[in-house]
């Protein structure tokens, strides 16, 4: 299938697919006309990449799961390395949330002090 069809089937963009390919997460062959051609299994692979990205992982994190991207990832039990990556990513997200909450609280307090109301 060509890149546009793969994008439609997986709910992503051709640009994202090229990015995944550049990161080594998916691969394609080239047709005689130069178009990228993907195998049928690429749809499952891309769906699993999207699943991991939507869960908060980065493309670098997803690369650690390359060997299991072709299966039923949401139903598979996590590996020890997968759990480690998830815990690391969760810690990063928690730190970002804490920093954003602190910034929001400072801004709200400044508005109250200046008579601008609070949130």
Secondary structure, 3 states (H helix, E strand, C coil): CEHHHHHHHHCCCHHHHHHHHHCCCCCCEECCCCCEECCCCHHHHHHHHHHHHHCCCCHHHHHCCHHHCCCCHHHCCCCHHHHHHHHHHHHHHHHHHHHHHHHHHHHHHHHHHCCCCCC
